[in-house]
Amino acid sequence: MDLRGRSIRTLAWLGDAEFEREVRLRLARRGDYPTDRLHAIKARIVCAEAQAELLAAIEPELDDDEAGVVRRGRNVNLKASGRGVRDVRAYRAATGLEALVAYWCFGDPAVRGRFEALVVPRLEAAIDAVLASQTAARRSS
C-alpha cells in the first residue's frame, strides 16, 4: 500500500518508527550486548541531532521530490507535537528525515533502494563509530 499520500505528520510518525527499527535490527545483527548498552547505542543514533547530521550528509543527493518531502517535514508545526524540544533546528531536520524515510519505505518499492543507497551505509558507519567510542571508553576506565 502506498502511504506517501498521507499527511506529512503521518509520514514522519511512520518514518520515525521505521528508522528506529532499522537501527535496532542493525545493532542486533552485530551481536549480543546487554540491553542497556543496546539502548544507549540506539539513543545516540536515533536522537534529533544525529538524524539532522545524517540528513545534512544526504541532502545534496536528493532529487526534487525527496527534497520536497524533507521541506514539508521541516515545516511541521512543533507546538502540536507536545514534546519538549531542545534544538528546534535539529528537531525539524529530524522530522524531515523521518518523513523521507517513510516516503522511501512505504511507497513504491522502486524507491526503497534510495534508502538502502543513501542511509544504510551512513547508519552502519554511525553504529561503528558509537561502538568504537564505547569500546575505547571502557578500555580507558
N, C-alpha and C positions, 0 to 999 in steps of 0.2 A: 504494500500500500504506500503510495507516495504521500508523505506527510508534509512536503515542502510548502504546501499551500496554507498551512496553519499559521496562526499569528506568530510574530517573532518571539513573543514571550514563551509560547508553547515550544517553538524550536529550541530556544535557549534552555528551557527546562529539560527537554529530551537530550539535548547535546551535553548538558552537564552530567546527566546520568551515564550517557554513553562514554564520555571522556573518562570519568572515574572508573567505569567498568573496564575500559581498555588498560588503564594504569594498573588496576588490581590484577587483571589477567597476566599482564607482562611481568609484574612482580612475582606472582605465584609461580610462573614458569622459571624464574631464576633460582628457586629452591625453597626449602622450608626455613622460615625465620619465625621468631616469636611474633605473635600478632601485634604486640605493641610496637615492635620495630617496623612491621609492615605498615601499620597505620601512620607512623611518623614519616616514613618514606613517601607514602601516598600523599600525605598532607602537604609536603614540601613541593610536590609536583602539581597538585590539583588546586592550589591556592590561586587567588586572583592575580597576584604579582607574577607568578611563574607562567600562568596562562597568557598574561599580557606580553611577556617576553617571547613566548612561543608565537603568538600572533604577529609580533613585530618581525620575527625571523621569516615567516612565511608570506607576509603581506605583499612583498614585491612580486611574488609568483602567482598571485590570484588573478583570475580573469574578471571581467566586468560583473558578471552575475554573482560570483563569490564575494567580490568587494562590496556589492550592494547588500548582500545578506549581512556582512560584517557591519556596514554602516548603519543598517536598520537596528542591529543588535546593540550597537554602541549608543543609540539614541533612545533606548527604552527608558522610561521614567523610573528612576531608582526609588522614589518615595513609595511607590506601590509595592516594593519588594518586602518591606517590613524588616529588613536586615540592617544591622549597623555596618556601615561601610567606612573603612579606614582610608582607603585610597580610591577616590571616586574614578579617577582616570583608569587605574588598573581594573577596577570592577567593571567599568563599561567595556574595556577591551576584552576582558574575560567573557562577558556576556556575548560580545560579538563572535568570539571564537567558539563558544558553546553553540550558538545558533548555526554557525558554519559547519560544525561537526554534525549536527542533526541534518542539515541540508545535504551533506555528503552521504551520511549513513542511512538515512530513512527515505531517500528518494530513489531516483533512477539508479539501478545497480552499476551502471557505467561510470557514475561519478564517485563511487566508493573508492576507486583507485586513486583519486586525488587525496583522500585521507591517508591511504597507505603510502603514497609517494611523498607528501609534504609533512605529515605529522608524525607518522610512526618512527622514522629514523631519529627525529629530534626527541621524541618521547623516550626511545631506547637510550639515547645519549644522556638525557636528564636522569634517568634511573641509574645509569652507570655512574654519573657524577655524584649523586646522592649516596649511593652505596660506597663509593670510594672515599667520600668525605667522612662517612660514619666509620669506616674501617680505619682510616687514619686517626680519627679522634679516639677510637678505642685503643689503638696501639700507643698513643701518646699519654693515655691516662694510666 
